[in-house]
Amino acid sequence: MAEETIVQVFWNRVASAPERHAIMHKVDGAYVPVCWGEHGQIVEQVAAGLTNLMEAGEHVAIMSQSRPAWTWGDVAVLSCGGATIPIYPTLAPLEVHYLVDHSDAVGVFVENERQARKILDLEELPKKLRFLVIIEGELSKPETRVKCLTWNELLKSGEMTLFENPQKLAERIEAVAPDTMASIVYTSGTTGVPKGVMLSHKNIYSVCAATSELVGFEADDLSLSFLPLSHVYERVGGQFLAIYQGLTMAYAESMEMVPKNLVEVKPTVLNGVPRFYEKAYQRVQGEIRKMPAASQILIRWALSLGKRAEKYRQQASNDDLVRQIYRQELRVADRMVFSKIRKRFGGRLRLMVSGAAPLSDDVQSFFNIIGMQIVEGYGLTETSAPISCNTPENNKVGTVGKPLPGVEVRIAGDGEIEARGPSIFSGYYKNPEATNEALHDGWFRTGDIGEIDQDGFLRITDRKKDIIITSGGKHVAPQFIENMFKGEPMISNILVHGDRRKYITALITLNRDGVVNFCHEHQIPFTDIDAAAHEPRIRQEIERLVAKKNDELAQFERIKKFAILDADFSAESDELTPTFKLKRKKITEKYQKLLDDLYDVSDLEVAAHE
């Protein structure tokens, strides 16, 4: 077995630190740790059981919320020489069938019977499917078409196999090589039919090694995992990086429970997406507005001081000098303000990573000021997560950092970002056309538009396919405009529209907490968001915000008209990806009539004939 495989890293970790905590999860209302020794024992039993169900080189899917069994199943499949197919448990039956069938999966780990029924209740099963493992509970009625095992049955099978033939699994583990395919990860489908991204052990290992080289992790670091492990960002940057570094990873109970779990677990490092940080920022700002005037004055002073120090730090590039100039004042601000905010997040967070979408400069600066540093990175499924990332020592707000060690990044003539290196995928599964379109001489065309500044930091402008070209021929980057509104307390989401139209329009959704606070401050009765969307004074406030942002934009970029929606975008309604990115095509189709109404008749005629 080669050194540069996730399997080798895992089993070396188990052998070298059996007593250290590997993971933590909730049991009977309290977080309990699992040490690396026990962690390895469970994976060993699961993997040994799988040797009776699958051959090396075959594919097994996992369809479950993030939980310890997700990790155990994942590492077990890899230890058998197989490839894991992550599937979001929120997908509909036909979508699940497509992924299981297209990936040629021979088995699926399913969270419970409800998830199993997404596969079993369809008239036709995926062609190569041979077995299901039900993690929680069991089937209420027998199934004859495929073998169905409970989690405990798989463990018992593995235990027996280890007793009767201990070399069976050992030989599988030994045969895993760096170029062995570790996963087929299907893209979220924001632009059409999902494509299966083939990632090898070498791809994933290289990202973990490069990230560890850049970020100074500590032996007792603890992370809280709350993003879906089905997404490459959390699976590589959370699960596999924790294995590589020997960090302890705690599993959040759910997205709704993250604020409570942060206080319980007290993590030191965190992976998040902009949506999470924006919500946290809005929540803190809302609480501040409810405080007495004297407290608000103190907080404003502390934040203003922090902004000055942060600005000076960015310019001076000398933390020691900044500390000397602002030492006494910052010490007071930290004791009286910043430390109290940090306690709301557990009190120990020193590093937070943001990825999967652009992060607002205002939100990032706020957390940096209070001592919870956010570093922003950039990557895609095809790059095994990050190809660039800021670091705690070299953190340039507004950029996604410098390329990781071993990764090359260049800007093509049309502004598209291209990348080359050991983390780049080998191609799309059973899709040579898409592979040839994406890869050229080892360079991956990311589909993102960006630039590299004079200091070597990468800045993302927009998705190439999302760029709006107005009827006047002007190019508008919608994400740039949308990002300006992130962190505004009353706005939850905004979609900028205007391709082949005379001017830019937008769909805006309201943030409930921000609206409630606004209504309280202005003596407006609040019933629900639906009613608030039609309240004249709320619309006036949104108009004021839009006008303020428009002042920072070129004339052709300005939002001329907008509509406030009755409900927020959501993953459940298929308007957001699991990492909360806008599904532009879906949203545009759903609200086409409303968008058309934002343009006058003559403009619609122009759009129709272009």
C-alpha positions in Angstrom: 0.0 0.0 0.0 1.4 3.4 -1.1 2.0 6.1 1.4 0.0 8.7 -0.5 -3.4 7.2 0.0 -6.2 8.2 2.4 -6.3 4.6 3.5 -2.7 4.5 4.5 -3.0 7.8 6.4 -6.1 6.5 8.3 -4.5 3.3 9.4 -1.2 5.0 10.3 -3.2 7.4 12.5 -5.1 4.5 14.2 -1.7 2.8 14.9 0.1 5.9 16.1 -2.5 7.5 18.3 -5.0 4.9 19.4 -5.9 6.7 22.7 -6.4 10.2 21.2 -9.9 11.4 20.3 -10.8 10.9 16.7 -14.5 12.0 16.6 -17.3 13.2 18.9 -21.0 12.7 18.5 -24.2 13.1 20.5 -25.4 10.1 22.5 -28.4 10.4 24.8 -28.1 14.2 24.7 -24.4 14.6 25.4 -21.3 14.6 23.3 -19.1 11.5 23.7 -15.7 11.0 22.2 -14.5 8.0 20.1 -10.7 7.4 20.2 -8.7 6.4 17.1 -8.4 2.9 18.3 -12.1 2.3 18.5 -12.6 4.4 15.4 -10.3 2.0 13.5 -11.9 -1.1 15.0 -15.3 -0.1 13.7 -14.0 0.7 10.2 -12.1 -2.6 10.2 -15.3 -4.5 10.9 -17.4 -2.6 8.3 -14.6 -3.0 5.7 -14.2 -6.8 6.4 -18.0 -7.2 6.1 -17.9 -5.3 2.7 -15.2 -7.7 1.4 -18.0 -10.3 1.2 -20.2 -7.9 -0.8 -17.9 -6.1 -3.2 -14.7 -6.5 -5.2 -11.9 -4.0 -5.4 -12.6 -1.3 -7.9 -16.3 -1.4 -7.4 -18.5 1.5 -6.3 -20.6 1.9 -3.2 -22.9 4.9 -2.5 -23.6 6.6 0.8 -27.0 8.4 1.3 -27.3 9.8 4.8 -27.0 12.9 6.9 -23.5 13.5 8.2 -22.9 11.2 11.1 -20.1 8.8 12.4 -21.5 5.9 10.2 -20.9 8.1 7.1 -17.2 8.3 7.9 -17.0 4.7 8.9 -18.7 3.5 5.7 -16.6 5.9 3.6 -13.2 4.8 4.9 -14.3 1.2 4.8 -15.2 1.3 1.1 -11.8 2.9 0.4 -10.1 0.2 2.5 -11.7 -2.4 0.3 -10.2 -0.8 -2.8 -13.6 0.7 -3.8 -14.8 4.2 -4.7 -17.5 6.0 -2.6 -20.4 7.8 -4.3 -21.8 10.5 -2.0 -25.5 11.1 -2.5 -27.5 13.9 -0.7 -30.3 12.4 1.4 -32.5 15.3 0.3 -32.7 14.1 -3.3 -35.9 12.8 -4.9 -36.2 9.0 -5.8 -35.6 9.5 -9.5 -32.5 11.6 -8.9 -31.2 9.0 -6.5 -31.9 6.3 -9.1 -30.0 8.2 -11.8 -26.9 8.6 -9.6 -26.8 5.0 -8.3 -27.4 3.7 -11.8 -25.0 6.0 -13.7 -22.2 5.5 -11.2 -22.6 1.7 -11.5 -22.8 1.4 -7.7 -23.1 -2.2 -6.5 -24.3 -1.1 -3.0 -25.7 1.8 -1.0 -25.4 2.7 2.7 -28.8 4.3 3.5 -29.6 6.2 6.6 -32.9 4.5 7.3 -35.9 2.7 5.7 -37.3 6.0 4.4 -34.1 6.5 2.4 -34.1 2.9 1.3 -37.6 3.3 -0.1 -36.3 5.9 -2.5 -34.5 3.0 -4.3 -36.7 0.0 -3.5 -40.1 1.5 -4.3 -39.2 2.3 -7.9 -40.3 -0.3 -10.4 -36.8 -0.7 -11.8 -33.7 -1.0 -9.6 -30.3 0.4 -10.7 -28.7 -2.1 -13.0 -25.7 -3.2 -10.9 -27.1 -2.8 -7.4 -26.6 -5.9 -5.3 -26.9 -4.8 -1.7 -28.2 -2.1 0.8 -26.9 -1.4 4.3 -29.5 0.3 6.5 -27.6 2.3 9.1 -30.6 3.0 11.4 -33.3 0.4 12.0 -34.4 -2.2 9.5 -36.8 -2.8 6.7 -40.5 -3.3 7.7 -41.1 -5.7 4.9 -38.7 -8.2 3.2 -36.9 -7.4 0.0 -35.9 -10.2 -2.4 -34.4 -8.3 -5.4 -31.2 -7.1 -3.5 -29.5 -8.2 -0.3 -30.5 -5.9 2.6 -28.4 -5.8 5.8 -28.7 -3.8 9.0 -25.7 -2.0 10.3 -25.3 -4.6 13.1 -25.5 -7.4 10.6 -22.7 -5.9 8.6 -20.6 -5.5 11.7 -21.2 -9.2 12.7 -20.3 -10.3 9.2 -17.1 -8.3 9.4 -16.2 -9.7 12.8 -16.6 -13.2 11.6 -14.6 -12.5 8.4 -11.7 -11.1 10.5 -11.7 -14.2 12.7 -11.9 -16.7 9.8 -9.7 -14.9 7.2 -7.8 -11.9 8.7 -5.7 -11.6 5.5 -8.7 -10.9 3.3 -9.1 -7.2 4.3 -5.3 -6.7 4.8 -4.7 -7.7 1.2 -7.3 -5.3 -0.1 -5.8 -2.4 2.0 -2.3 -3.3 0.7 -3.5 -3.1 -2.9 -4.8 0.5 -2.7 -2.5 2.8 -4.7 -2.3 6.6 -5.2 -4.0 6.4 -8.6 -6.8 4.2 -7.3 -10.1 5.9 -7.7 -11.4 7.0 -4.3 -14.7 8.7 -5.3 -17.1 9.7 -7.9 -18.6 13.0 -6.7 -21.6 14.3 -8.7 -21.8 18.0 -9.2 -24.8 19.8 -7.7 -26.4 20.3 -11.0 -26.8 24.1 -11.0 -26.1 24.1 -14.7 -27.8 20.9 -15.9 -27.5 17.2 -15.6 -25.0 16.2 -12.8 -21.6 15.0 -13.9 -19.6 12.4 -12.0 -16.2 13.8 -11.0 -13.6 11.1 -10.6 -11.2 11.7 -7.8 -8.2 9.5 -6.9 -6.5 9.0 -3.5 -3.6 11.1 -4.9 -6.0 14.0 -5.6 -7.4 14.0 -2.1 -4.1 13.3 -0.4 -2.4 16.2 -2.2 -5.0 18.7 -1.0 -4.7 17.5 2.6 -0.9 17.7 2.5 -0.9 21.2 0.9 -3.5 22.6 3.2 -1.7 21.3 6.3 1.5 22.9 5.0 -0.2 26.3 4.8 -2.3 26.2 7.9 -0.7 25.8 11.3 -3.0 23.2 13.0 -2.4 22.3 16.6 -2.3 18.9 18.3 -5.5 19.6 20.3 -7.5 21.3 17.5 -11.2 20.4 17.5 -13.5 21.0 14.5 -17.3 21.0 14.3 -18.6 19.4 11.2 -22.0 20.7 10.1 -21.8 20.9 6.3 -23.0 17.8 4.4 -20.2 15.2 3.9 -21.8 14.6 0.5 -20.1 17.8 -0.6 -16.4 17.6 -1.5 -15.7 20.7 0.6 -16.6 19.2 3.9 -15.5 15.6 3.0 -12.0 16.7 2.0 -11.6 19.9 4.1 -13.3 18.4 7.1 -13.3 14.6 7.3 -10.2 13.7 5.4 -8.1 16.7 6.6 -9.0 15.7 10.2 -7.7 12.2 9.5 -4.6 13.6 7.9 -3.9 16.0 10.8 -5.2 13.9 13.6 -7.7 16.5 14.6 -10.8 15.7 16.6 -14.0 16.1 14.5 -17.4 16.6 16.2 -20.6 16.1 14.3 -23.3 18.7 14.6 -26.8 17.4 15.2 -28.2 19.5 12.4 -27.9 22.9 10.8 -30.6 24.2 13.2 -28.6 23.0 16.2 -25.2 24.4 15.2 -25.4 27.5 17.5 -26.1 25.2 20.5 -23.5 22.6 19.4 -20.8 25.4 19.1 -21.2 26.2 22.7 -21.3 22.5 23.7 -18.2 21.4 21.7 -16.2 24.6 21.8 -14.3 24.0 18.6 -11.1 25.7 17.7 -11.4 25.4 13.9 -14.4 25.4 11.6 -15.4 24.9 7.9 -18.3 27.0 6.8 -20.0 28.6 3.8 -20.8 32.3 3.4 -24.4 31.8 4.2 -23.5 30.4 7.6 -21.2 33.4 8.5 -23.8 35.9 7.1 -26.5 34.4 9.3 -24.2 34.5 12.3 -23.3 38.1 11.6 -26.9 39.1 11.2 -27.8 37.4 14.4 -25.1 39.2 16.4 -26.1 42.6 14.8 -29.7 42.0 15.7 -28.8 41.3 19.3 -26.7 44.4 19.4 -29.6 46.6 18.2 -31.7 45.3 21.1 -29.2 46.4 23.7 -29.4 49.6 25.8 -27.9 52.8 24.2 -24.9 52.8 26.4 -24.0 49.2 25.4 -24.4 50.0 21.8 -22.0 53.0 22.1 -19.4 50.7 23.7 -19.7 48.1 21.0 -19.5 50.7 18.2 -16.4 52.1 19.8 -14.8 48.6 20.0 -15.7 47.7 16.4 -14.5 51.1 15.1 -11.2 50.6 17.0 -10.9 47.1 15.6 -11.5 48.3 12.0 -8.7 50.9 12.4 -6.3 48.3 13.7 -7.3 45.8 11.0 -6.9 48.4 8.3 -3.5 49.4 9.7 -2.5 45.7 9.9 -3.4 45.2 6.2 -1.3 48.1 5.2 1.6 47.6 7.6 1.8 43.8 7.3 3.3 43.9 10.8 1.1 42.5 13.6 3.6 43.4 16.3 3.6 47.1 15.3 -0.2 47.1 15.3 -0.3 45.6 18.8 2.1 48.2 20.1 0.1 51.1 18.8 -3.4 49.8 19.8 -2.4 47.4 22.6 -4.1 49.0 25.6 -7.3 49.9 23.7 -7.6 46.6 22.0 -7.2 44.8 25.4 -10.1 46.8 26.8 -12.2 46.2 23.7 -11.5 42.5 23.8 -12.3 42.1 27.5 -15.5 44.2 27.4 -16.9 43.3 23.9 -15.1 40.9 21.6 -14.6 38.0 24.2 -18.4 38.1 25.0 -19.3 37.7 21.3 -16.8 34.9 20.9 -18.4 33.0 23.8 -21.6 32.8 21.7 -19.5 30.6 19.3 -17.9 28.5 22.1 -15.2 30.9 23.0 -12.2 29.0 21.4 -12.6 29.5 17.7 -9.4 30.9 16.3 -9.7 29.9 12.6 -12.7 29.6 10.3 -12.5 28.7 6.7 -15.0 29.9 4.1 -15.5 28.3 0.7 -18.1 27.2 -1.9 -19.2 30.8 -2.7 -18.0 34.4 -2.4 -17.9 35.9 1.1 -18.8 39.5 1.9 -15.8 41.7 2.9 -17.9 43.3 5.7 -18.8 39.9 7.2 -15.2 38.6 7.0 -13.8 41.9 8.5 -16.2 41.7 11.4 -15.1 38.3 12.5 -11.5 39.1 11.9 -11.9 42.1 14.2 -13.4 40.2 17.1 -10.7 37.6 17.0 -12.4 34.8 15.0 -10.3 34.9 11.9 -11.9 33.8 8.6 -9.7 32.7 5.7 -11.4 32.4 2.4 -10.4 29.7 -0.1 -11.5 28.6 -3.6 -12.0 25.3 -5.3 -14.4 23.1 -7.1 -15.4 19.4 -7.0 -13.1 18.9 -10.0 -10.1 20.3 -8.0 -10.8 18.1 -4.9 -11.8 21.3 -3.0 -9.3 24.1 -2.6 -6.7 25.2 -5.2 -6.1 28.4 -3.4 -6.5 29.7 0.2 -5.6 32.6 2.4 -3.7 31.7 5.6 -3.9 33.1 9.1 -0.5 34.9 8.6 -1.3 36.1 5.1 -5.0 36.9 4.9 -6.1 39.4 2.2 -9.8 40.2 2.5 -11.6 40.2 -0.8 -9.4 37.5 -2.3 -9.3 33.7 -2.1 -5.6 33.6 -1.4 -2.6 32.2 -3.2 -2.5 28.8 -5.0 -1.8 25.8 -2.8 1.8 24.4 -2.9 2.1 22.3 -6.1 -0.9 23.9 -7.8 -0.5 26.3 -10.8 -3.2 28.9 -11.6 -3.4 31.1 -14.7 -5.9 33.4 -16.2 -6.9 32.7 -19.8 -7.4 35.4 -22.5 -11.1 35.6 -21.8 -10.6 35.9 -18.0 -11.3 32.3 -17.1 -9.4 30.8 -14.3 -7.4 27.6 -15.2 -5.6 25.3 -12.8 -3.2 22.4 -13.0 -1.7 20.2 -10.4 -1.9 16.9 -8.4 -5.4 17.7 -7.1 -7.1 18.0 -10.5 -9.6 15.3 -11.4 -9.0 12.7 -14.1 -12.3 13.3 -15.9 -16.1 12.9 -15.7 -17.3 9.3 -15.3 -18.6 7.9 -18.6 -18.6 11.4 -20.1 -15.6 11.9 -22.5 -17.2 14.9 -24.2 -17.5 16.9 -21.0 -14.0 15.7 -20.0 -12.4 17.0 -23.2 -14.2 20.3 -22.8 -13.0 20.8 -19.2 -9.4 19.5 -19.5 -6.8 20.7 -22.0 -3.1 19.7 -21.7 -3.6 19.0 -18.0 -5.2 22.4 -17.4 -8.7 22.5 -16.0 -11.0 25.2 -17.2 -12.9 26.2 -14.0 -15.7 28.1 -15.6 -15.0 31.0 -13.2 -13.8 34.5 -14.1 -11.1 36.0 -12.0 -7.8 37.9 -11.7 -4.5 37.6 -10.0 -3.3 40.7 -8.3 0.3 42.0 -8.0 0.9 40.2 -4.8 -0.2 36.8 -6.3 -3.6 36.7 -4.6 -6.5 35.3 -6.7 -9.8 37.2 -6.8 -13.0 35.6 -8.2 -15.3 37.9 -10.2 -18.1 35.5 -11.3 -19.1 32.3 -13.0 -18.4 32.5 -16.7 -21.9 31.1 -17.5 -23.5 33.5 -15.1 -22.2 36.7 -16.7 -25.0 38.9 -17.8 -24.8 40.6 -21.2 -27.4 43.4 -21.4 -29.1 44.2 -24.7 -26.7 47.1 -24.9 -23.7 44.7 -24.9 -22.5 45.5 -21.4 -21.1 42.7 -19.3 -22.4 42.5 -15.7 -21.1 40.1 -13.0 -24.2 39.2 -10.9 -22.3 37.6 -8.0 -20.3 40.8 -7.5 -23.6 42.8 -7.1 -25.3 40.1 -5.0 -22.2 39.9 -2.7 -22.7 43.6 -1.9 -25.9 42.8 -0.1 -24.6 40.0 2.0 -24.6 40.9 5.7 -27.5 43.4 5.3 -29.8 42.5 8.2 -33.0 42.7 6.3 -32.0 40.8 3.2 -31.6 37.0 3.1 -31.0 36.4 -0.6 -30.9 38.3 -3.8 -30.7 37.2 -7.4 -29.6 39.7 -10.0 -31.1 39.3 -13.5 -30.9 41.0 -16.8 -29.4 38.9 -19.6 -30.3 40.4 -23.0 -32.4 43.0 -21.2 -32.0 46.8 -21.2 -31.3 47.0 -17.5 -30.7 45.0 -14.3 -33.4 43.8 -12.0 -33.4 41.7 -8.9 -35.5 39.2 -6.8 -35.0 39.8 -3.1 -36.0 37.7 -0.1 -36.3 38.9 3.4 -34.4 37.8 6.5 -36.9 37.2 9.3 -34.8 38.3 12.2 -33.8 41.5 10.5 -37.4 42.3 9.6 -38.6 41.6 13.1 -36.0 44.0 14.5 -36.9 46.7 11.9 -40.6 46.3 12.7 -39.9 46.6 16.4 -37.9 49.7 16.0 -40.5 51.4 13.8 -43.6 50.2 15.7 -44.8 48.1 12.7 -47.0 45.1 13.6 -45.2 41.9 12.5 -47.2 38.8 11.6 -45.1 36.9 9.1 -42.7 37.3 6.3 -45.4 37.0 3.7 -47.2 40.1 5.1 -43.9 41.9 5.6 -43.0 41.6 1.9 -46.0 43.8 1.2 -45.5 46.3 3.9 -44.8 49.8 2.3 -42.3 50.9 5.0 -40.3 47.7 4.6 -40.2 48.2 0.8 -39.0 51.8 1.4 -36.1 50.5 3.5 -35.2 48.0 0.8 -35.3 50.7 -1.8 -33.0 52.8 0.4 -30.5 49.9 0.6 -30.7 49.3 -3.1 -30.1 53.0 -3.9 -27.1 53.0 -1.5 -25.5 50.0 -3.2 -26.3 51.4 -6.7 -24.2 54.5 -5.8 -21.2 52.1 -5.7 -21.9 50.6 -9.2 -21.5 51.7 -12.7 -24.7 53.0 -14.4 -25.2 49.8 -16.4 -24.7 47.6 -13.3 -27.4 49.4 -11.2 -30.5 47.6 -10.1 -33.3 49.6 -11.7 -36.3 47.5 -10.5 -36.7 44.7 -8.0 -39.4 42.4 -6.5 -39.6 41.3 -2.8 -40.6 37.6 -2.7 -43.1 36.2 -0.1 -40.7 33.3 0.8 -37.0 32.7 0.9 -35.1 30.5 -1.5 -34.3 27.1 -0.1 -32.7 23.7 -0.9 -36.0 22.0 -0.2 -37.7 24.0 -3.0 -34.7 23.2 -5.3 -33.7 26.9 -5.5 -30.4 26.5 -3.6 -27.7 23.9 -3.7 -26.8 22.0 -0.4 -24.1 24.6 0.2 -26.7 27.4 -0.3 -25.6 28.6 -3.8 -28.3 30.0 -6.0 -29.7 27.7 -8.7 -30.2 30.5 -11.2 -31.9 28.6 -13.9 -34.4 27.0 -11.5 -35.2 30.4 -9.8 -35.5 32.2 -13.1 -37.8 29.6 -14.5 -40.0 29.6 -11.4 -40.3 33.4 -11.3 -40.2 34.1 -15.0 -43.5 35.9 -15.1 -42.5 38.1 -12.1 -39.2 38.9 -13.8 -40.9 39.8 -17.0 -43.2 42.2 -15.2 -40.1 44.1 -14.1 -39.4 45.1 -17.7 -41.6 47.3 -19.9 -43.2 45.9 -23.0 -40.7 47.3 -25.5 -37.8 45.7 -23.6 -39.6 42.3 -23.6 -39.9 42.6 -27.4 -36.2 43.3 -27.7 -35.4 40.2 -25.5 -37.7 38.0 -27.5 -36.2 38.9 -30.9 -32.5 38.7 -29.9 
